[in-house]
């Protein structure tokens, strides 16, 4: 079976670590996280929609693989 890249749909969100999560407990200002940005709104939308469709395709592919193994 060919190994495929795992796609995610959280393009505009930052990925916090355990220490970042623990640091949010004592952050009273509420401005702890930074989000990924793009040059233009339409560019961010385009990339997010492309990632969403890649995730959907990945789900369909894995479902078909499971179905193929179940039927065989």
VOTORKOL-689116 format. One record per residue: residue number from 1; residue in one letter; chain; x, y, z of N, C-alpha, C in turn. Coordinates in Angstrom, 2 decimals, padded with zeros to 5 digits. Example, Ala and Ser with C-alpha at 12.3 -4.5 7.8 and 13.67 -1.06 7.14 Angstrom:
BEGIN
seq_type_mol_n.x_n.y_n.z_ca.x_ca.y_ca.z_c.x_c.y_c.z
1_A_A_013.19_-005.69_007.80_012.30_-004.50_007.80_013.20_-003.30_007.80
2_S_A_012.85_-002.25_007.08_013.67_-001.06_007.14_012.90_000.03_007.87
END
This chain:
BEGIN
seq_type_mol_n.x_n.y_n.z_ca.x_ca.y_ca.z_c.x_c.y_c.z
1_X_A_000.85_-001.18_000.00_000.00_000.00_000.00_000.89_001.24_000.00
2_X_A_000.58_002.18_-000.86_001.34_003.41_-000.99_001.01_004.36_000.17
3_X_A_002.05_004.88_000.80_001.86_005.79_001.94_001.58_007.19_001.41
4_X_A_000.47_007.79_001.87_000.08_009.11_001.41_000.27_010.12_002.53
5_X_A_000.45_011.37_002.12_000.57_012.46_003.08_-000.77_012.68_003.77
6_X_A_-000.74_012.87_005.06_-001.95_013.13_005.84_-002.26_014.61_005.77
7_X_A_-003.40_014.96_005.20_-003.81_016.36_005.07_-004.67_016.75_006.27
8_X_A_-004.59_018.02_006.63_-005.43_018.56_007.68_-006.12_019.82_007.17
9_X_A_-007.19_020.22_007.82_-007.93_021.38_007.34_-007.77_022.59_008.26
10_X_A_-006.77_022.60_009.10_-006.57_023.72_010.02_-005.51_024.70_009.54
11_X_A_-005.57_025.07_008.27_-004.55_025.92_007.66_-004.36_027.25_008.39
12_X_A_-005.43_027.89_008.79_-005.34_029.23_009.36_-005.07_029.23_010.87
13_X_A_-005.04_028.07_011.49_-004.85_027.98_012.92_-003.42_027.62_013.25
14_X_A_-002.91_028.17_014.34_-001.57_027.79_014.80_-001.67_026.45_015.53
15_X_A_-000.54_025.76_015.63_-000.50_024.48_016.31_000.22_024.65_017.65
16_X_A_-000.53_024.68_018.74_000.09_024.91_020.04_000.77_023.65_020.58
17_X_A_001.74_023.85_021.45_002.42_022.75_022.11_001.83_022.57_023.51
18_X_A_002.32_021.59_024.22_001.86_021.36_025.58_002.20_022.56_026.47
19_X_A_003.39_023.11_026.30_003.78_024.27_027.10_002.93_025.50_026.78
20_X_A_002.58_025.66_025.51_001.70_026.76_025.13_000.34_026.61_025.78
21_X_A_-000.18_025.39_025.77_-001.46_025.13_026.42_-001.42_025.41_027.91
22_X_A_-000.33_025.01_028.55_-000.19_025.27_029.98_-000.05_026.78_030.24
23_X_A_000.62_027.49_029.33_000.79_028.93_029.49_-000.49_029.71_029.37
24_X_A_-001.47_029.18_028.64_-002.74_029.88_028.49_-003.53_029.94_029.79
25_X_A_-003.21_029.05_030.72_-003.91_029.05_032.00_-003.63_030.34_032.77
26_X_A_-002.39_030.83_032.69_-002.04_032.05_033.44_-002.09_033.31_032.59
27_X_A_-002.50_033.20_031.35_-002.60_034.36_030.47_-003.93_035.06_030.69
28_X_A_-003.90_036.19_031.34_-005.13_036.92_031.64_-005.50_037.90_030.54
29_X_A_-004.56_038.29_029.70_-004.84_039.27_028.64_-005.66_038.66_027.51
30_X_A_-005.54_037.35_027.29_-006.33_036.69_026.26_-005.78_036.81_024.87
31_X_A_-004.54_037.26_024.70_-003.96_037.44_023.37_-002.79_036.48_023.14
32_X_A_-002.95_035.24_023.52_-001.85_034.30_023.54_-001.55_033.68_022.17
33_X_A_-002.57_033.41_021.37_-002.37_032.69_020.11_-002.26_033.64_018.93
34_X_A_-001.38_033.30_018.00_-001.29_034.01_016.73_-001.79_033.08_015.64
35_X_A_-002.47_033.63_014.66_-003.01_032.82_013.57_-002.17_033.02_012.32
36_X_A_-002.15_032.00_011.48_-001.46_032.11_010.20_-002.20_033.10_009.33
37_X_A_-001.47_033.91_008.58_-002.10_034.93_007.75_-001.66_034.75_006.30
38_X_A_-002.41_035.36_005.40_-002.10_035.35_003.98_-002.10_036.78_003.47
39_X_A_-001.55_036.97_002.29_-001.50_038.31_001.68_-002.89_038.86_001.42
40_X_A_-003.79_038.01_000.97_-005.14_038.47_000.64_-006.16_037.47_001.16
41_X_A_-007.37_037.95_001.40_-008.43_037.08_001.92_-008.72_035.93_000.96
42_X_A_-008.80_036.25_-000.33_-009.14_035.21_-001.30_-008.06_034.13_-001.36
43_X_A_-006.80_034.51_-001.11_-005.72_033.51_-001.11_-005.88_032.56_000.07
44_X_A_-006.20_033.09_001.23_-006.42_032.25_002.41_-007.61_031.33_002.19
45_X_A_-008.69_031.86_001.62_-009.86_031.04_001.33_-009.52_029.94_000.33
46_X_A_-008.77_030.28_-000.70_-008.40_029.30_-001.73_-007.60_028.15_-001.12
47_X_A_-006.62_028.49_-000.30_-005.78_027.45_000.31_-006.60_026.60_001.28
48_X_A_-007.47_027.24_002.06_-008.29_026.50_003.02_-009.26_025.56_002.31
49_X_A_-009.88_026.03_001.23_-010.81_025.18_000.48_-010.08_024.02_-000.18
50_X_A_-008.88_024.28_-000.74_-008.09_023.20_-001.33_-007.75_022.15_-000.28
51_X_A_-007.34_022.59_000.90_-007.03_021.63_001.97_-008.27_020.85_002.40
52_X_A_-009.42_021.52_002.48_-010.65_020.83_002.85_-010.99_019.73_001.84
53_X_A_-010.85_020.02_000.55_-011.15_019.01_-000.45_-010.13_017.89_-000.45
54_X_A_-008.88_018.19_-000.11_-007.87_017.12_000.02_-008.23_016.19_001.18
55_X_A_-008.71_016.76_002.28_-009.12_015.94_003.43_-010.32_015.08_003.05
56_X_A_-011.27_015.64_002.32_-012.44_014.87_001.86_-011.98_013.72_000.96
57_X_A_-011.09_014.01_000.02_-010.56_012.96_-000.86_-009.82_011.89_-000.09
58_X_A_-009.08_012.31_000.94_-008.36_011.36_001.79_-009.35_010.46_002.54
59_X_A_-010.44_011.03_003.04_-011.46_010.23_003.73_-012.11_009.23_002.78
60_X_A_-012.44_009.67_001.58_-013.05_008.77_000.59_-012.08_007.65_000.24
61_X_A_-010.82_007.99_000.05_-009.81_006.99_-000.29_-009.65_005.95_000.81
62_X_A_-009.57_006.41_002.06_-009.41_005.45_003.16_-010.67_004.60_003.34
63_X_A_-011.84_005.17_003.11_-013.08_004.41_003.20_-013.13_003.34_002.11
64_X_A_-012.74_003.71_000.89_-012.72_002.72_-000.20_-011.71_001.61_000.08
65_X_A_-010.59_001.94_000.69_-009.57_000.94_001.05_-010.13_-000.03_002.09
66_X_A_-010.81_000.50_003.09_-011.43_-000.35_004.12_-012.50_-001.23_003.49
67_X_A_-013.32_-000.66_002.62_-014.37_-001.42_001.95_-013.77_-002.53_001.08
68_X_A_-012.70_-002.22_000.37_-012.05_-003.20_-000.48_-011.50_-004.37_000.36
69_X_A_-010.90_-004.04_001.52_-010.37_-005.09_002.40_-011.49_-005.91_003.05
70_X_A_-012.61_-005.28_003.29_-013.75_-005.99_003.90_-014.38_-006.96_002.91
71_X_A_-014.53_-006.53_001.68_-015.15_-007.35_000.65_-014.25_-008.52_000.25
72_X_A_-012.95_-008.29_000.21_-012.01_-009.33_-000.23_-011.90_-010.48_000.73
END
